Amino acid sequence: MLKASPNLTFVMWRLGARRIVVTANPENLEHMLKTNFPNYPKGKPFTDILGDFLGRGILSADGDLWHMQRKLASHEFSARSLREFVVNVLEREVSERLLPILSSACADRRVVDMQDLLRRFAFDTVCKISFGTDPGLLDPSLPESALAGAFEVASAISAKRGAAPVYVVWKAKRALGVGSERQLRAAVKLIHAYIMEVIRRRKATLENGIQHKDLLSRLITGGHEDEVIRDMVISFVMAGRDTTSAALTWFLWLVSSHPEVEAELSMRLYPPVVWDSKHAVSDDVLPDGTRIRGGDRVTYFPYGMGGWRGSGGRTASSSITGGGCRVRESPFKFPVFQAGPRICLGKEMAFLKMKYIAAAVLREFSLRRVEGERQKPTLVPMLTAHMAGGLQMVVERRK
Ligand code: HEM
């Protein structure tokens, strides 16, 4: 529908549901994400869906609450010591866990689901960076992590809420405390209890003068309330968990499809966050003339913007990697990390992680898709771009 529209924008009407404006027009993106930013918060419908899980964390906050957290988190994310800490965490997780797993798969000629492996890797590292504990999802000698299971359940049920055509069903289930809503409540309770316990113990060790470099310890040292710290680290885990692993899964799939253009690949074709929405506060007109009414959902679509050839005969973001050289493109044409005042805070960290992992893995191993699985994978646009059925690969040592 976007392709068929001359201004890369269409309006969706459904009986009894709010109007949804879907756009892939860079001028409209700049307008909603920057020029008229205050008119396009995430909005109450978003908080309704994710608020039980994300609480007052940065991913679901708006207005003053968001602004306060953004300032706080930008300060922490820009610290050079955090970058050093991230590299240390990556080094250990790659050399002690990821590479040995690939080595043994290579020796046993065992097929590996790289999507699953990368998701486990991402969860381990994001937990170490966010609150300094190790769920050990890549360590078979450790028991299954209840925390990882709870994050999985809470994000899947919250995503299902968002995809439901009418909200009365899940709202009624929540009011009655039954079914999936009961599972969600139990998962959130477990996550809260786990993180509050980490906060309690960390405070004690910090008082004894022991230094920690993770985000949670930095927030405790900053003197913030326990609940705020808890919700902030939940947002960090959610923001950093499936995004980097989705990017790397699609990247490995592309590399194995086109080894000859390996050097030119980017995230343009498979952005990990496929679409993203805001809710208009009041009436407005987008630069292409689309009329917005207060309450409308306005959705932009990075997946659509990366993949097709626009009217000019080039992809919306083709100049990112032209002939192997990198050209800085407007973030409104390449909104993989969003753009404007709310642009992803972990962008640098994500690139650091992905380059580190891609280089460490591809320097030693060559990954080939399982023979016979030549068809294009199916993208499941959950909260992040999931690959249906995983990415089954054969690991060979690079000659
Ligand atoms: C390839 C990997 C990643 C991609 C594609 C990505 C993409 C995005 C996008 C699209 C948003 C905007 C969401 C919205 O406002 O609706 C966002 C926000 C955010 N991201 Fe990332 N992200 C990635 C990795 C990370 C990592 C590793 C972290 C670190 C923990 C992180 C931290 C954040 C935070 C804290 C926000 C909220 C910013 C705010 O609301 O002001 N991200 N990211």
Residues whose N, C-alpha, C, O or C-beta is under 5 A from the ligand:
A	BS01	HEM	I58 L59 R70 F236 A239 G240 T243 T244 A247 P272 V273 D276 P335 V336 F337 Q338 P341 R342 I343 C344 L345 G346 K347 M349 A350
